[in-house]
Structure formats: C-alpha cells, structure tokens
Amino acid sequence: MKAVQTPLKDCYLIYDTVFEDERGYFFESFNAAQFVRQTGINVTFVQDNQSRSVRGVLRGLHFQQGEFAQAKLVRVLRGEVLDVAVDLRKSSATFGQYYSTILSERSHTQLFVPRGFGHGFVVLSHTADFFYKCDNFYNKASEGGIIYNDPEINIDWKMQPDDLIISSKDRELPTLGSYETLFK
C-alpha cells in the first residue's frame, strides 16, 4: 500500500498494491504497521460498516463529536462513488475546505478521513457497495452533520441537484456557519 497526503492535513489517499493472475486478484486492504510508517498516524479500528446504494444517493455530510469522534478508512467494493471529506477542525489551516475523489471497485483506492472531519459520498454508478472502518463506535447522541449543499463549503457533487436522492434527515442538516463550535 502507498499513502499519499491530500491537500487536507492528516487526510490520505491509500493506493493498494493489487496482485492479479488467471484466478483473479489479491491485495492487502489494510496493514497497521505500514499505515503508521507512512502517515505517522496510529489508529485502531473497532467497527466496520457497509452500505448499498443506487445511483444518485447522497449520504452526508456526517461526523461524530467529542469522545465519540471517528476516523474512517473508506472504500468501494462494487460500483463508483464521489467521496468527500471536509475539514471541520477549527484550528486547522484548511478548516471548511473539502477534498473529493472518485473511489471505485476498479481503482482499489481508499480514503483515510481523520477525526474532526465531515464525510459524505454520492453514488455515480448504477449501484455501489460502500465499506468503511471506524476507530470509534457509533454513538447516536454524538452524531452531527452539515447540509450537503452548504454555500460556504460549496462542494461540486458532479451530479445535478434534481438527480440526487437524499434522506429527509440529511436534507435538514444545518450549515457549517450555524455551528458555534465544532472540533478543537
């Protein structure tokens, strides 16, 4: 695996080394020792989550606050998504900025989203199976979010608004500017 720093501090693209032959392929999707060596971040994942969504489904922007903040390592098992990470760390030079990348079953690329970030994705293919590892357990009381079309962040979701399928919960999320305090 090869970890490459994105423009957002502590947020990394992970390129997996894939071995292919007549039987198919094999790759190591995570190696803690290599991850620490390449990023300097020591993370222990405790929960894995998976979702299946159809084209146009937008999930996000989500995060957890306080002692239940989560870092995530995200990837696509089937299909293709536009994956988005937003820096919500008030002390960060890139606060309020986002990074987006296409993750797909063909690229075998992953994105490490550190604690203090919002995260979301939109499905670009007919369907997509999305998988992610978390370094903290889900806690409903600690969840938060920012509206997908926040004018301050101004994310280009690569789809027309009328083509998006968004849950009522995600449509009612507040803007970044409505938060007095987010993360340290």
Disulfide bonds with the S-S distance in Angstrom:
none
